Amino acid sequence: MRLKPIICLLAGFCAWSAFRAESHAQTAWPAYMASLAPALSESTVTAVLLPDVKITVPDAGLSKDKARWSGLWAGWACRGWQCDVRLAVEQVSESGATVVYAGATAGQAQITERAQALFDGDELHVRLRTGAKLALRMRLDGDVELSLWKPDDKLVSAGVLTQKKLPYTRTVERVPTPWTEGGQPLTLEMVTYRPLGVVGPFPTVILNHGSTGNGDKPEWFTFTWTSPDLARYFLDKGWQVMFPQRRGRGKSDGLYDEGFEKDRSRYACQPELSLPGLERAMADLDVVVAHLQTRSDVDMKRLLIGGVSRGGILSTVYAGTRATPFLGVLNFVGGWVGDRCLYADRINTATFQRAATFTKPMLWLYGDKDPFYSLKHSRQNFDAYVAAGGQGRLLVLEPPVGQSGHSLHTYRTLWQAAADDYLTHATKP
């Protein structure tokens, strides 16, 4: 009876045996897995594999379904594509493989380690030092689905890895501005996605970010906002996609000052404090649009604008009050302040009325169960916009069970058909 603990201590045999036994339980993959696609990660930190990674050519007698696991993969995981992931499958046998896993995100230290993995049917399971389990499953096209699970079997993240060259590039640019703070010139961060294999100038869409909840978490101000779902939608159509970060947001310079209480503890509800923040955001967009006019890669005759939440309402009023060449506006769950604000009609509704001077139709997309904007309030805003002379369509969509309607832009299957129809008409010569 005393031999077993000694063997475990010296060889780690017991831990490996336990892993082998549990590996026969197939993974409970999330239902949305099939909808995920390979993409460049949105992480500002790049995952780095161990420097001694070495891929061993599989034995000739190894079955094809196992041999195809050999090689290097890269991709993403985590919500918003915020985790960069690299995977090396160094040596493969019929029962398992030696793998090197690297995961990185701006919010935590990088994980990099080499481990033994076991095959369980069409899955490859890896137990990490932390006790977490990495489950991998290969698609017919050779891409790899990844899910990371806590020791108590709670899902941490999921994503897709690929060996293919993706059909687009992602670059981070700096847009010059006329402003200075503390004697230093300010620039704005802008993340740009461009299709590969297509010669510009490109039809281009500007997509604007929203707020940061209640505005009471300054650490959120520094998060760069993009939407891979929206980006891939337009990229698939040959469009260039730009996500400008307004002053003080993401990695843009300057103070973030889009309508705070006097003590900057949170966003303000009073119109006299909130609306100047909207005007400041409009000035930032002026700089971005002026910058586009200097670029040879932008087709100024095929330009769209849109955004989410504050970015949605900002896009509508900007298109309506500026002399711009925009062909259309996509407003996802737009509003400047939540409808719990006592003055929401004097801020949101009045602002949407200003947007009504836009001479082309807009597409407004709203979701049920939105904690910031009820459907009653959003319909009131749209009715006021139309009454003021605005053109367009309000489409109300039901988010997946248990999900917030405020995240509507992340569910491409819900709005794609409406967006397709809108773009067909908005961009018609």
DOZABA-712390 format. One record per residue (C-alpha): y, z, x; residue number from 1; residue in one letter. Coordinates in steps of 0.1 Angstrom, whole numbers, padded with zeros to 4 digits. Layout:
v,w,u,nr,rest
Y,Z,X,NUM,A $
...
END
This chain:
v,w,u,nr,rest
0000,0000,0000,1,M $
0023,0005,0029,2,R $
0018,-0029,0044,3,L $
0038,-0047,0017,4,K $
0073,-0032,0025,5,P $
0067,-0038,0063,6,I $
0059,-0075,0057,7,I $
0090,-0078,0035,8,C $
0112,-0062,0060,9,L $
0099,-0083,0090,10,L $
0095,-0117,0074,11,A $
0116,-0116,0042,12,G $
0084,-0128,0025,13,F $
0089,-0107,-0007,14,C $
0124,-0121,-0014,15,A $
0111,-0157,-0009,16,W $
0081,-0150,-0032,17,S $
0103,-0136,-0059,18,A $
0126,-0167,-0056,19,F $
0095,-0190,-0058,20,R $
0083,-0172,-0089,21,A $
0116,-0173,-0107,22,E $
0122,-0210,-0098,23,S $
0097,-0220,-0125,24,H $
0123,-0211,-0151,25,A $
0142,-0243,-0158,26,Q $
0180,-0240,-0158,27,T $
0199,-0236,-0191,28,A $
0224,-0263,-0183,29,W $
0257,-0263,-0203,30,P $
0258,-0287,-0232,31,A $
0289,-0305,-0217,32,Y $
0271,-0314,-0185,33,M $
0264,-0350,-0194,34,A $
0301,-0356,-0201,35,S $
0311,-0347,-0165,36,L $
0318,-0375,-0141,37,A $
0321,-0377,-0103,38,P $
0356,-0373,-0091,39,A $
0378,-0362,-0062,40,L $
0383,-0324,-0063,41,S $
0417,-0310,-0072,42,E $
0414,-0282,-0046,43,S $
0441,-0278,-0021,44,T $
0414,-0265,0003,45,V $
0387,-0288,0016,46,T $
0351,-0275,0019,47,A $
0337,-0278,0054,48,V $
0300,-0281,0062,49,L $
0284,-0263,0092,50,L $
0291,-0283,0124,51,P $
0254,-0286,0133,52,D $
0244,-0304,0101,53,V $
0216,-0329,0108,54,K $
0200,-0352,0082,55,I $
0163,-0358,0090,56,T $
0149,-0391,0078,57,V $
0122,-0383,0051,58,P $
0085,-0389,0060,59,D $
0072,-0422,0049,60,A $
0046,-0405,0027,61,G $
0072,-0384,0008,62,L $
0074,-0394,-0029,63,S $
0105,-0415,-0038,64,K $
0118,-0389,-0063,65,D $
0119,-0363,-0035,66,K $
0130,-0386,-0007,67,A $
0162,-0397,-0025,68,R $
0176,-0361,-0022,69,W $
0181,-0366,0015,70,S $
0217,-0371,0026,71,G $
0253,-0359,0020,72,L $
0272,-0354,-0012,73,W $
0308,-0345,-0021,74,A $
0325,-0336,-0053,75,G $
0339,-0308,-0074,76,W $
0331,-0278,-0095,77,A $
0351,-0252,-0114,78,C $
0375,-0256,-0143,79,R $
0401,-0282,-0137,80,G $
0381,-0296,-0107,81,W $
0397,-0268,-0086,82,Q $
0366,-0263,-0063,83,C $
0358,-0287,-0035,84,D $
0321,-0289,-0029,85,V $
0301,-0305,-0001,86,R $
0263,-0306,0001,87,L $
0239,-0317,0029,88,A $
0202,-0320,0022,89,V $
0189,-0320,0058,90,E $
0151,-0320,0055,91,Q $
0130,-0326,0024,92,V $
0094,-0319,0016,93,S $
0074,-0322,-0017,94,E $
0080,-0285,-0024,95,S $
0116,-0280,-0013,96,G $
0144,-0288,0011,97,A $
0167,-0273,0037,98,T $
0203,-0275,0024,99,V $
0238,-0267,0036,100,V $
0262,-0258,0009,101,Y $
0300,-0255,0012,102,A $
0324,-0246,-0015,103,G $
0361,-0240,-0013,104,A $
0390,-0232,-0036,105,T $
0425,-0219,-0030,106,A $
0417,-0187,-0049,107,G $
0389,-0173,-0027,108,Q $
0373,-0175,0008,109,A $
0351,-0205,0015,110,Q $
0314,-0202,0011,111,I $
0293,-0221,0037,112,T $
0257,-0215,0044,113,E $
0223,-0230,0051,114,R $
0194,-0221,0028,115,A $
0159,-0230,0018,116,Q $
0156,-0246,-0017,117,A $
0127,-0251,-0040,118,L $
0119,-0280,-0064,119,F $
0112,-0270,-0100,120,D $
0104,-0302,-0119,121,G $
0135,-0324,-0115,122,D $
0157,-0295,-0103,123,E $
0164,-0281,-0068,124,L $
0171,-0244,-0067,125,H $
0190,-0226,-0039,126,V $
0194,-0189,-0037,127,R $
0226,-0180,-0018,128,L $
0232,-0148,0003,129,R $
0254,-0134,-0024,130,T $
0224,-0135,-0048,131,G $
0240,-0163,-0068,132,A $
0218,-0193,-0077,133,K $
0227,-0229,-0071,134,L $
0209,-0253,-0095,135,A $
0210,-0291,-0087,136,L $
0197,-0320,-0108,137,R $
0198,-0356,-0099,138,M $
0209,-0383,-0123,139,R $
0193,-0417,-0126,140,L $
0223,-0432,-0108,141,D $
0219,-0409,-0078,142,G $
0248,-0385,-0086,143,D $
0239,-0348,-0085,144,V $
0248,-0323,-0112,145,E $
0256,-0289,-0099,146,L $
0257,-0255,-0116,147,S $
0264,-0221,-0099,148,L $
0250,-0189,-0116,149,W $
0256,-0152,-0110,150,K $
0226,-0130,-0102,151,P $
0226,-0120,-0139,152,D $
0223,-0157,-0149,153,D $
0259,-0161,-0161,154,K $
0274,-0195,-0154,155,L $
0301,-0195,-0128,156,V $
0310,-0232,-0125,157,S $
0296,-0267,-0129,158,A $
0305,-0301,-0115,159,G $
0292,-0334,-0102,160,V $
0286,-0346,-0066,161,L $
0282,-0381,-0054,162,T $
0275,-0403,-0024,163,Q $
0295,-0432,-0038,164,K $
0331,-0442,-0028,165,K $
0352,-0434,-0058,166,L $
0374,-0462,-0073,167,P $
0407,-0444,-0068,168,Y $
0428,-0425,-0043,169,T $
0446,-0391,-0048,170,R $
0477,-0384,-0027,171,T $
0503,-0356,-0026,172,V $
0538,-0369,-0022,173,E $
0573,-0354,-0018,174,R $
0601,-0367,-0040,175,V $
0636,-0361,-0026,176,P $
0663,-0345,-0048,177,T $
0701,-0342,-0046,178,P $
0698,-0304,-0046,179,W $
0698,-0277,-0019,180,T $
0690,-0240,-0020,181,E $
0701,-0217,0008,182,G $
0714,-0247,0026,183,G $
0680,-0264,0026,184,Q $
0673,-0297,0008,185,P $
0648,-0295,-0021,186,L $
0619,-0319,-0027,187,T $
0594,-0321,-0056,188,L $
0557,-0322,-0052,189,E $
0540,-0352,-0070,190,M $
0503,-0359,-0071,191,V $
0496,-0396,-0075,192,T $
0464,-0413,-0084,193,Y $
0460,-0450,-0077,194,R $
0432,-0475,-0085,195,P $
0413,-0490,-0056,196,L $
0407,-0527,-0055,197,G $
0437,-0536,-0076,198,V $
0469,-0551,-0062,199,V $
0502,-0535,-0074,200,G $
0528,-0531,-0087,201,P $
0508,-0509,-0112,202,F $
0515,-0500,-0147,203,P $
0524,-0463,-0143,204,T $
0523,-0432,-0165,205,V $
0542,-0400,-0157,206,I $
0524,-0369,-0170,207,L $
0543,-0337,-0172,208,N $
0530,-0301,-0169,209,H $
0535,-0273,-0194,210,G $
0545,-0237,-0188,211,S $
0525,-0207,-0175,212,T $
0515,-0189,-0207,213,G $
0541,-0162,-0213,214,N $
0558,-0167,-0180,215,G $
0550,-0132,-0169,216,D $
0527,-0141,-0140,217,K $
0548,-0154,-0111,218,P $
0516,-0161,-0091,219,E $
0508,-0189,-0116,220,W $
0540,-0207,-0108,221,F $
0526,-0220,-0075,222,T $
0496,-0237,-0091,223,F $
0498,-0274,-0089,224,T $
0490,-0289,-0124,225,W $
0471,-0321,-0128,226,T $
0446,-0333,-0155,227,S $
0416,-0351,-0141,228,P $
0406,-0361,-0177,229,D $
0439,-0378,-0183,230,L $
0441,-0393,-0148,231,A $
0406,-0408,-0151,232,R $
0414,-0422,-0186,233,Y $
0444,-0442,-0172,234,F $
0427,-0451,-0139,235,L $
0399,-0467,-0158,236,D $
0425,-0489,-0174,237,K $
0440,-0499,-0141,238,G $
0471,-0476,-0144,239,W $
0487,-0455,-0117,240,Q $
0491,-0419,-0127,241,V $
0518,-0395,-0114,242,M $
0520,-0357,-0120,243,F $
0554,-0345,-0108,244,P $
0558,-0307,-0104,245,Q $
0592,-0295,-0114,246,R $
0614,-0272,-0093,247,R $
0596,-0240,-0084,248,G $
0563,-0252,-0098,249,R $
0532,-0260,-0077,250,G $
0544,-0267,-0042,251,K $
0578,-0280,-0053,252,S $
0608,-0264,-0036,253,D $
0634,-0243,-0054,254,G $
0635,-0216,-0081,255,L $
0614,-0220,-0112,256,Y $
0640,-0214,-0139,257,D $
0630,-0230,-0172,258,E $
0643,-0204,-0197,259,G $
0636,-0168,-0187,260,F $
0648,-0135,-0200,261,E $
0677,-0122,-0180,262,K $
0654,-0100,-0159,263,D $
0630,-0129,-0154,264,R $
0601,-0108,-0168,265,S $
0589,-0136,-0191,266,R $
0600,-0167,-0210,267,Y $
0629,-0161,-0233,268,A $
0628,-0167,-0270,269,C $
0666,-0168,-0276,270,Q $
0679,-0204,-0277,271,P $
0708,-0196,-0255,272,E $
0684,-0186,-0227,273,L $
0655,-0209,-0234,274,S $
0672,-0243,-0240,275,L $
0690,-0244,-0206,276,P $
0656,-0244,-0190,277,G $
0647,-0275,-0210,278,L $
0679,-0292,-0197,279,E $
0669,-0282,-0161,280,R $
0635,-0298,-0166,281,A $
0652,-0330,-0179,282,M $
0673,-0331,-0147,283,A $
0641,-0329,-0126,284,D $
0627,-0358,-0146,285,L $
0659,-0378,-0139,286,D $
0651,-0374,-0102,287,V $
0615,-0385,-0107,288,V $
0624,-0416,-0127,289,V $
0651,-0426,-0102,290,A $
0626,-0423,-0075,291,H $
0602,-0446,-0093,292,L $
0628,-0473,-0094,293,Q $
0628,-0474,-0056,294,T $
0591,-0479,-0053,295,R $
0573,-0513,-0049,296,S $
0540,-0499,-0063,297,D $
0555,-0492,-0098,298,V $
0558,-0518,-0125,299,D $
0589,-0506,-0143,300,M $
0582,-0530,-0172,301,K $
0550,-0511,-0179,302,R $
0559,-0474,-0179,303,L $
0547,-0446,-0201,304,L $
0555,-0409,-0202,305,I $
0535,-0380,-0216,306,G $
0526,-0344,-0211,307,G $
0509,-0313,-0223,308,V $
0526,-0283,-0241,309,S $
0561,-0280,-0226,310,R $
0554,-0313,-0208,311,G $
0547,-0329,-0242,312,G $
0580,-0319,-0259,313,I $
0598,-0326,-0226,314,L $
0585,-0362,-0226,315,S $
0595,-0368,-0262,316,T $
0631,-0356,-0258,317,V $
0635,-0373,-0224,318,Y $
0624,-0407,-0238,319,A $
0647,-0402,-0268,320,G $
0678,-0391,-0250,321,T $
0678,-0411,-0218,322,R $
0682,-0449,-0213,323,A $
0647,-0454,-0199,324,T $
0622,-0483,-0199,325,P $
0593,-0463,-0213,326,F $
0571,-0482,-0236,327,L $
0556,-0451,-0253,328,G $
0551,-0414,-0253,329,V $
0519,-0394,-0255,330,L $
0526,-0358,-0267,331,N $
0496,-0335,-0263,332,F $
0502,-0302,-0282,333,V $
0539,-0302,-0274,334,G $
0563,-0273,-0278,335,G $
0588,-0254,-0257,336,W $
0582,-0219,-0270,337,V $
0553,-0205,-0290,338,G $
0557,-0204,-0328,339,D $
0556,-0166,-0327,340,R $
0591,-0168,-0314,341,C $
0616,-0160,-0342,342,L $
0637,-0189,-0331,343,Y $
0610,-0215,-0327,344,A $
0626,-0239,-0353,345,D $
0659,-0237,-0334,346,R $
0642,-0246,-0302,347,I $
0611,-0267,-0309,348,N $
0620,-0284,-0342,349,T $
0656,-0291,-0331,350,A $
0644,-0305,-0298,351,T $
0620,-0329,-0315,352,F $
0648,-0340,-0338,353,Q $
0667,-0351,-0306,354,R $
0636,-0372,-0296,355,A $
0639,-0393,-0328,356,A $
0663,-0418,-0312,357,T $
0634,-0432,-0292,358,F $
0631,-0468,-0306,359,T $
0593,-0471,-0303,360,K $
0565,-0452,-0319,361,P $
0551,-0420,-0303,362,M $
0515,-0406,-0305,363,L $
0514,-0368,-0311,364,W $
0480,-0352,-0306,365,L $
0474,-0316,-0317,366,Y $
0444,-0294,-0320,367,G $
0434,-0267,-0345,368,D $
0431,-0231,-0333,369,K $
0460,-0234,-0309,370,D $
0472,-0199,-0300,371,P $
0507,-0212,-0292,372,F $
0514,-0238,-0319,373,Y $
0499,-0235,-0354,374,S $
0492,-0267,-0372,375,L $
0518,-0257,-0399,376,K $
0545,-0254,-0372,377,H $
0535,-0287,-0355,378,S $
0535,-0306,-0388,379,R $
0569,-0291,-0395,380,Q $
0581,-0304,-0361,381,N $
0567,-0339,-0368,382,F $
0582,-0341,-0403,383,D $
0616,-0331,-0389,384,A $
0612,-0358,-0362,385,Y $
0604,-0385,-0388,386,V $
0632,-0373,-0411,387,A $
0656,-0378,-0382,388,A $
0644,-0414,-0378,389,G $
0615,-0410,-0354,390,G $
0585,-0433,-0354,391,Q $
0549,-0424,-0346,392,G $
0517,-0408,-0356,393,R $
0506,-0372,-0357,394,L $
0468,-0368,-0352,395,L $
0451,-0334,-0357,396,V $
0418,-0330,-0339,397,L $
0392,-0303,-0341,398,E $
0383,-0288,-0306,399,P $
0347,-0280,-0297,400,P $
0333,-0248,-0312,401,V $
0348,-0217,-0296,402,G $
0375,-0237,-0277,403,Q $
0412,-0236,-0280,404,S $
0431,-0265,-0295,405,G $
0457,-0261,-0268,406,H $
0433,-0275,-0243,407,S $
0429,-0307,-0263,408,L $
0437,-0330,-0234,409,H $
0405,-0319,-0216,410,T $
0383,-0333,-0244,411,Y $
0387,-0370,-0238,412,R $
0360,-0380,-0264,413,T $
0382,-0365,-0291,414,L $
0414,-0385,-0285,415,W $
0403,-0416,-0265,416,Q $
0400,-0439,-0295,417,A $
0434,-0430,-0308,418,A $
0449,-0434,-0273,419,A $
0432,-0468,-0269,420,D $
0447,-0480,-0301,421,D $
0481,-0467,-0292,422,Y $
0482,-0482,-0257,423,L $
0470,-0516,-0271,424,T $
0500,-0517,-0294,425,H $
0526,-0500,-0271,426,A $
0519,-0522,-0241,427,T $
0516,-0555,-0260,428,K $
0539,-0581,-0245,429,P $
END
